[in-house]
Amino acid sequence: MDTHVHVWDPRILRYPWLNNVPALDRTVLPHDIDRQAGATAMIFVQAGCLPEQAGGEVRWVVGLDWPELSGIVADIRLDGPGLSDRLDELVREPLVVGVRHILQDHAPDTIATDAYGAGLIGLADRGLVFDATVRADQLQELADLHSRAPDAVIVVDHLGNPPVQAGWHSDEAAAWRAGIRAVAHHSSANVKLSGVRFTDAAAPYFREALDAFGFNRAMLGSDFPVADPGEWRWERVADALSPTAESIDALRWRTANTVYGVQPRPERNPE
């Protein structure tokens, strides 16, 4: 299962961030997805369209010819107006399994608030998972936010954006380690091994995340097309780091199946 896939079409929806990333400023549809890994199930993660188009993004993705699509992580603001009604609308679509409010652009000390906590409780009440995309220096804040809604299920995207370039023995890495441990302290928190190239320099961060969360709370994602599949093979992380067949299965599909509650869509997927 590939737990982190993006598609977009700037002809249909607007994605302001693409203006700053010329290499990605193009239409990306399901037939463009790298399938070398052989994933039979994929989870679409919201791709940063205009907030007012978030509902339209869900409807657009549902209507795509995408046999492996098994779940959608939709765009929402935890502190946004009309959150309850918006969540009620989302849960009416069976493919919506979670939501994401990108937090990595927020200033420090702004996410562990009563408003965000109430939003997280609203997600938990509806059985939706929260995908958390944060900077390394926000991990402790994320742990504090989770404490306000301990029943919420959280998935930390991209290993919490570890400071690989700073080096494993840097102060930045030490802060990341403390933060990832703080998040992992909550039993309903999980981690996505995604969005970070598995190099020699990055390997200690992968191992630390797995040691903190355990294989049964870790999953794989390609982050296609943001992470270039030609540069690294995301699915091979399971073989490189997993000591047993059981732990490989956990990374490849079992954790994601448990957390998101998704299976390949039998009405679309061939045997």
C-alpha positions as CSV (number, residue, x, y, z in Angstrom):
1,M,0.0,0.0,0.0
2,D,1.3,3.4,-1.0
3,T,0.0,5.7,1.8
4,H,1.0,9.1,0.3
5,V,0.2,9.9,-3.3
6,H,-0.7,13.2,-4.9
7,V,-2.4,14.0,-8.2
8,W,-3.5,17.4,-9.5
9,D,-4.8,19.2,-12.5
10,P,-4.2,23.0,-12.6
11,R,-6.7,23.3,-15.4
12,I,-9.5,22.3,-12.9
13,L,-8.3,23.4,-9.5
14,R,-5.8,26.1,-8.4
15,Y,-2.6,25.2,-6.6
16,P,-0.8,28.4,-5.7
17,W,2.3,26.6,-4.4
18,L,3.0,25.2,-7.9
19,N,4.0,28.6,-9.1
20,N,7.1,28.3,-7.0
21,V,8.0,24.8,-8.1
22,P,8.3,24.8,-11.9
23,A,9.3,21.2,-12.2
24,L,6.0,20.2,-10.7
25,D,3.8,22.8,-12.3
26,R,2.1,20.4,-14.6
27,T,-0.9,18.1,-14.7
28,V,-0.4,14.8,-12.8
29,L,-3.0,12.2,-13.1
30,P,-3.3,8.6,-11.9
31,H,-1.9,7.1,-15.1
32,D,1.3,9.1,-14.4
33,I,1.9,7.5,-11.1
34,D,5.0,5.4,-10.8
35,R,3.9,1.8,-10.4
36,Q,7.2,0.0,-10.2
37,A,6.6,-0.8,-6.5
38,G,3.5,-2.8,-7.5
39,A,1.2,-1.2,-4.9
40,T,-2.3,-2.6,-5.1
41,A,-3.8,0.1,-2.9
42,M,-3.0,3.9,-2.7
43,I,-4.1,6.7,-0.5
44,F,-4.5,10.2,-2.1
45,V,-3.3,13.0,0.2
46,Q,-4.7,16.5,-0.5
47,A,-2.4,18.4,-2.9
48,G,-2.7,22.0,-1.7
49,C,-5.4,23.5,-3.8
50,L,-7.2,26.7,-2.7
51,P,-8.9,26.0,0.6
52,E,-12.3,26.9,-0.8
53,Q,-11.8,24.2,-3.5
54,A,-11.1,21.4,-1.0
55,G,-14.5,19.8,-1.4
56,G,-14.2,20.0,-5.1
57,E,-10.8,18.3,-4.9
58,V,-12.4,15.3,-3.1
59,R,-15.2,15.1,-5.7
60,W,-12.6,15.3,-8.5
61,V,-10.4,12.6,-7.1
62,V,-13.4,10.3,-6.5
63,G,-14.3,10.6,-10.2
64,L,-10.9,9.7,-11.6
65,D,-10.1,6.5,-13.3
66,W,-7.8,5.2,-10.6
67,P,-8.2,1.4,-9.8
68,E,-5.8,1.4,-6.8
69,L,-7.5,4.3,-5.0
70,S,-8.5,3.0,-1.6
71,G,-8.7,6.2,0.5
72,I,-8.6,9.9,0.5
73,V,-7.0,12.3,3.0
74,A,-8.9,15.5,2.5
75,D,-7.9,19.1,3.1
76,I,-9.4,20.9,6.1
77,R,-8.4,23.5,8.7
78,L,-8.6,22.2,12.2
79,D,-9.5,25.8,13.4
80,G,-11.6,26.7,10.4
81,P,-15.1,28.1,10.4
82,G,-17.9,25.6,10.0
83,L,-15.6,22.7,10.8
84,S,-18.3,20.5,12.2
85,D,-20.5,20.8,9.1
86,R,-17.4,20.4,6.8
87,L,-16.5,17.2,8.7
88,D,-20.0,15.9,8.4
89,E,-19.9,16.5,4.6
90,L,-16.6,14.6,4.3
91,V,-17.6,11.5,6.2
92,R,-20.5,11.1,3.7
93,E,-17.9,10.1,1.1
94,P,-16.8,6.5,1.9
95,L,-13.4,7.0,0.4
96,V,-12.5,9.8,2.9
97,V,-10.4,8.2,5.6
98,G,-8.6,11.2,7.0
99,V,-7.8,14.9,6.7
100,R,-4.7,17.0,6.6
101,H,-4.1,20.6,7.7
102,I,-0.6,21.4,6.6
103,L,1.1,22.9,9.8
104,Q,4.7,23.2,8.6
105,D,4.2,26.8,7.5
106,H,2.9,27.9,10.8
107,A,4.9,30.0,13.2
108,P,6.3,28.3,16.3
109,D,4.0,27.9,19.3
110,T,0.8,28.3,17.3
111,I,-0.6,24.8,16.9
112,A,-1.0,23.4,20.5
113,T,-4.1,25.5,21.1
114,D,-7.7,25.0,22.4
115,A,-9.0,25.6,18.9
116,Y,-6.8,23.0,17.2
117,G,-7.5,20.6,20.1
118,A,-11.2,21.0,19.6
119,G,-10.8,20.4,15.9
120,L,-8.8,17.2,16.5
121,I,-11.5,16.0,18.9
122,G,-14.0,16.6,16.1
123,L,-12.0,14.4,13.8
124,A,-11.7,11.6,16.4
125,D,-15.4,11.7,17.0
126,R,-16.0,10.9,13.3
127,G,-13.4,8.2,13.0
128,L,-11.1,10.3,10.8
129,V,-7.3,10.1,10.9
130,F,-5.2,13.3,11.1
131,D,-2.2,13.4,8.8
132,A,0.2,15.9,10.4
133,T,2.8,17.5,8.2
134,V,5.1,19.5,10.5
135,R,8.6,20.7,10.7
136,A,11.1,19.0,13.0
137,D,10.9,21.9,15.5
138,Q,7.1,21.5,15.7
139,L,7.1,17.8,16.8
140,Q,6.9,18.7,20.5
141,E,4.0,21.1,19.8
142,L,2.3,18.2,17.9
143,A,2.7,16.0,20.9
144,D,1.2,18.7,23.1
145,L,-1.7,19.1,20.7
146,H,-2.3,15.3,20.7
147,S,-2.5,15.5,24.5
148,R,-5.6,17.7,24.1
149,A,-7.3,15.0,22.0
150,P,-5.7,11.7,23.2
151,D,-8.3,9.6,21.3
152,A,-7.4,11.1,18.0
153,V,-5.4,8.9,15.6
154,I,-2.4,10.9,14.1
155,V,0.0,10.0,11.3
156,V,3.2,12.0,11.2
157,D,4.1,12.5,7.5
158,H,7.6,12.3,6.2
159,L,9.2,11.2,9.5
160,G,8.5,14.7,10.9
161,N,10.9,16.2,8.3
162,P,14.2,15.2,10.0
163,P,17.2,17.5,9.6
164,V,19.3,15.0,7.5
165,Q,21.6,17.7,6.1
166,A,22.5,18.9,9.5
167,G,23.9,15.5,10.4
168,W,23.0,12.9,13.0
169,H,25.2,14.3,15.7
170,S,23.9,17.9,15.3
171,D,21.8,19.9,17.8
172,E,19.0,19.9,15.2
173,A,19.0,16.1,15.1
174,A,18.9,15.9,18.9
175,A,15.9,18.1,18.9
176,W,14.2,16.0,16.3
177,R,14.9,12.8,18.3
178,A,13.3,14.4,21.4
179,G,10.3,15.5,19.3
180,I,9.7,12.2,17.6
181,R,9.9,10.4,20.9
182,A,7.4,12.8,22.4
183,V,4.9,12.2,19.6
184,A,5.5,8.4,19.7
185,H,4.7,8.5,23.4
186,H,1.0,8.7,22.4
187,S,-0.1,5.1,21.5
188,S,-2.5,6.4,18.8
189,A,0.3,8.2,17.0
190,N,1.9,6.7,13.9
191,V,4.7,7.6,11.5
192,K,4.9,7.6,7.7
193,L,8.3,6.6,6.2
194,S,7.9,8.9,3.2
195,G,9.2,12.0,1.6
196,V,12.8,11.4,2.7
197,R,15.4,9.7,0.5
198,F,16.8,6.6,2.2
199,T,20.5,7.5,2.0
200,D,23.3,6.6,4.4
201,A,22.9,10.0,6.1
202,A,19.1,9.5,6.4
203,A,19.2,5.9,7.6
204,P,19.7,6.7,11.4
205,Y,16.5,8.9,11.3
206,F,14.5,6.0,9.8
207,R,15.9,3.6,12.4
208,E,15.2,6.1,15.2
209,A,11.6,6.6,14.1
210,L,11.1,2.8,13.9
211,D,12.6,2.3,17.3
212,A,10.3,5.0,18.7
213,F,7.0,3.9,17.1
214,G,7.6,0.2,16.3
215,F,6.8,-1.5,13.1
216,N,3.2,-1.8,14.0
217,R,2.8,2.0,14.0
218,A,4.9,2.7,10.9
219,M,3.9,2.7,7.2
220,L,5.4,3.5,3.8
221,G,4.5,6.2,1.3
222,S,6.0,7.4,-2.0
223,D,5.1,11.1,-1.8
224,F,4.7,10.9,-5.6
225,P,5.3,13.1,-7.5
226,V,7.0,15.4,-5.0
227,A,9.7,12.8,-4.3
228,D,11.2,11.7,-7.6
229,P,10.8,7.9,-7.8
230,G,13.8,7.8,-10.1
231,E,16.2,8.9,-7.3
232,W,15.2,6.4,-4.7
233,R,12.9,3.4,-4.3
234,W,10.6,4.1,-1.4
235,E,9.3,0.5,-1.1
236,R,12.8,-0.9,-0.5
237,V,12.9,0.7,2.9
238,A,10.9,-2.2,4.2
239,D,13.5,-4.7,3.1
240,A,16.4,-2.6,4.3
241,L,15.1,-2.0,7.8
242,S,12.8,-4.9,8.6
243,P,14.3,-7.9,10.4
244,T,11.3,-10.3,9.9
245,A,8.6,-11.0,7.3
246,E,6.1,-9.8,9.9
247,S,7.7,-6.4,10.2
248,I,8.0,-6.1,6.4
249,D,4.3,-6.8,6.1
250,A,3.6,-4.2,8.8
251,L,5.5,-1.5,6.9
252,R,4.1,-2.5,3.5
253,W,0.4,-2.7,4.3
254,R,-0.7,-4.0,7.7
255,T,-0.2,-0.7,9.6
256,A,-1.9,1.4,7.0
257,N,-4.7,-1.1,6.8
258,T,-5.2,-0.8,10.6
259,V,-4.8,2.9,10.8
260,Y,-6.8,4.0,7.8
261,G,-9.1,1.0,7.7
262,V,-8.7,0.6,3.9
263,Q,-8.4,-2.3,1.6
264,P,-7.9,-2.4,-2.2
265,R,-11.2,-1.6,-3.8
266,P,-12.6,-5.0,-4.9
267,E,-15.0,-3.5,-7.4
268,R,-12.2,-1.8,-9.3
269,N,-9.1,-3.9,-8.6
270,P,-8.5,-7.1,-10.5
271,E,-7.8,-10.3,-8.6
